[in-house]
Amino acid sequence: MKRKNIFTLLFSFICFTGLGFANAKNPVFFNPAAENGMISIKKSQLSKDAAFVNYKVGEITVQLIAVIADDNTYRVSFNTCQSCNPSPKAYFLQKGRKLVCQNCGNQFTMNDVGAASFGCNPARIPFTQTDTEIFVSTEILEKAAPAFRLWQGMTK
């Protein structure tokens, strides 16, 4: 009986303090094909929650985070923590309304995606956009591939 009470108490602590996955978002993944040296992300598929966009460079998956910020602007970044890279856990997952580095634990809001290009944050990536789509150059993704060589983030 005592063991059951300890287990219940421990489970409750993990869930209510956010140490577990109780408040983690179910990630959304996209795998756009390249066309004319660009990948395209449809704006209609994005929301204020992070979407993860995969692009294969040989055997390496380069992953982006795409999201709509609170000011309704579209944000895109590489899904790797610049300070923690090349750690295999230098990637972000969404918990609640924040992105959390799986290596160091630093947290960022969706508004921080693509806002800075230094330090411990999701690395900025240039992109262009139309009314309906976001475009990222495959050349930029290919140049970034070495940073994802050891990366072990989720891809689906």
TABEL-V938804 format. One record per pair of residues at least 24 apart in sequence whose C-alpha atoms are under 10 Angstrom apart, sorted by the first residue. I is the first residue (numbers start at 1). GAP is how many residues later the second one is. If there is no record, write none. Layout:
I_GAP + I_GAP
//
This chain:
18_77 + 18_78 + 20_75 + 21_74 + 21_75 + 22_73 + 22_74 + 23_71 + 23_72 + 23_73 + 23_74 + 24_69 + 24_70 + 24_71 + 24_72 + 24_73 + 24_74 + 24_75 + 25_24 + 25_25 + 25_68 + 25_69 + 25_70 + 25_71 + 25_72 + 25_73 + 26_24 + 26_25 + 26_67 + 26_68 + 26_69 + 27_24 + 27_25 + 27_66 + 27_67 + 27_68 + 27_127 + 27_128 + 27_129 + 28_24 + 28_25 + 28_127 + 28_128 + 29_24 + 29_25 + 29_34 + 29_35 + 29_36 + 29_125 + 29_126 + 29_127 + 30_24 + 30_25 + 30_33 + 30_34 + 30_36 + 30_125 + 30_126 + 31_24 + 31_25 + 31_32 + 31_124 + 31_125 + 32_24 + 34_101 + 34_102 + 34_103 + 34_104 + 35_102 + 35_103 + 36_101 + 36_102 + 37_98 + 37_99 + 37_100 + 37_101 + 37_102 + 37_103 + 38_89 + 38_96 + 38_97 + 38_98 + 38_99 + 38_100 + 38_101 + 38_102 + 38_103 + 39_88 + 39_94 + 39_95 + 39_96 + 39_97 + 39_98 + 39_99 + 39_102 + 40_87 + 40_88 + 40_89 + 40_92 + 40_93 + 40_94 + 40_95 + 40_96 + 40_97 + 41_25 + 41_88 + 41_91 + 41_92 + 41_93 + 41_94 + 41_95 + 42_87 + 42_88 + 42_89 + 42_90 + 42_91 + 42_92 + 42_93 + 43_24 + 43_25 + 43_31 + 43_86 + 43_87 + 43_88 + 43_89 + 43_90 + 43_91 + 44_88 + 44_89 + 45_87 + 45_88 + 46_28 + 47_25 + 47_27 + 48_24 + 48_26 + 48_27 + 48_49 + 48_62 + 48_63 + 49_45 + 49_46 + 49_47 + 49_48 + 49_49 + 49_50 + 49_61 + 50_25 + 50_26 + 50_42 + 50_43 + 50_44 + 50_45 + 50_47 + 50_48 + 50_49 + 50_60 + 50_63 + 51_25 + 51_43 + 52_24 + 52_25 + 52_26 + 52_27 + 52_40 + 52_41 + 52_102 + 52_103 + 52_104 + 53_24 + 53_25 + 53_26 + 53_102 + 53_103 + 54_25 + 54_100 + 54_101 + 54_102 + 55_83 + 55_86 + 55_87 + 55_90 + 55_100 + 56_82 + 56_85 + 56_86 + 56_89 + 57_81 + 57_84 + 57_85 + 57_86 + 57_87 + 57_88 + 57_89 + 57_91 + 58_84 + 58_87 + 59_86 + 59_90 + 60_82 + 60_85 + 60_86 + 60_87 + 60_88 + 60_89 + 60_90 + 60_91 + 61_80 + 61_81 + 61_84 + 61_87 + 61_88 + 61_89 + 61_90 + 61_91 + 61_92 + 61_94 + 62_79 + 62_80 + 62_81 + 62_82 + 62_83 + 62_84 + 62_85 + 62_86 + 62_87 + 62_89 + 62_91 + 62_93 + 63_28 + 63_78 + 63_81 + 63_82 + 63_85 + 63_88 + 63_90 + 63_91 + 63_92 + 64_58 + 64_59 + 64_60 + 64_61 + 64_72 + 64_77 + 65_27 + 65_28 + 65_34 + 65_45 + 65_48 + 65_49 + 65_57 + 65_58 + 65_59 + 65_60 + 66_44 + 66_47 + 66_48 + 66_68 + 67_43 + 67_44 + 67_46 + 67_47 + 68_42 + 68_43 + 68_45 + 69_40 + 69_41 + 69_42 + 69_43 + 69_44 + 70_39 + 70_40 + 70_41 + 71_40 + 72_39 + 73_38 + 74_36 + 74_37 + 74_39 + 74_40 + 74_53 + 74_55 + 74_60 + 75_35 + 75_36 + 75_37 + 75_38 + 75_39 + 75_40 + 75_49 + 75_50 + 75_51 + 75_52 + 75_59 + 76_34 + 76_36 + 76_37 + 76_38 + 76_39 + 76_46 + 76_47 + 76_48 + 76_49 + 76_50 + 76_51 + 76_58 + 76_60 + 77_35 + 77_36 + 77_37 + 77_38 + 77_39 + 77_40 + 77_44 + 77_45 + 77_46 + 77_47 + 77_48 + 77_49 + 77_50 + 78_35 + 78_36 + 78_43 + 78_44 + 78_45 + 78_46 + 78_47 + 78_63 + 78_66 + 78_69 + 78_70 + 79_34 + 79_42 + 79_43 + 79_44 + 79_45 + 79_69 + 79_72 + 79_74 + 80_40 + 80_41 + 80_42 + 80_43 + 80_44 + 80_67 + 80_68 + 80_71 + 80_73 + 81_25 + 81_37 + 81_38 + 81_39 + 81_40 + 81_41 + 81_42 + 81_66 + 82_35 + 82_36 + 82_37 + 82_38 + 82_39 + 82_40 + 82_41 + 82_42 + 82_65 + 83_35 + 83_36 + 83_37 + 83_38 + 83_39 + 83_40 + 84_35 + 84_36 + 84_37 + 85_35 + 85_62 + 85_63 + 85_64 + 85_65 + 85_66 + 86_60 + 86_61 + 86_62 + 86_63 + 86_64 + 86_65 + 87_60 + 87_61 + 87_62 + 87_63 + 87_64 + 87_65 + 88_59 + 88_60 + 88_61 + 88_62 + 88_63 + 88_64 + 88_65 + 89_61 + 89_62 + 89_63 + 89_64 + 90_30 + 90_31 + 90_32 + 90_57 + 90_58 + 90_60 + 90_61 + 90_62 + 90_63 + 91_30 + 91_31 + 91_57 + 91_60 + 91_61 + 91_62 + 91_63 + 92_29 + 92_30 + 92_61 + 92_62 + 93_60 + 93_61 + 102_51
//
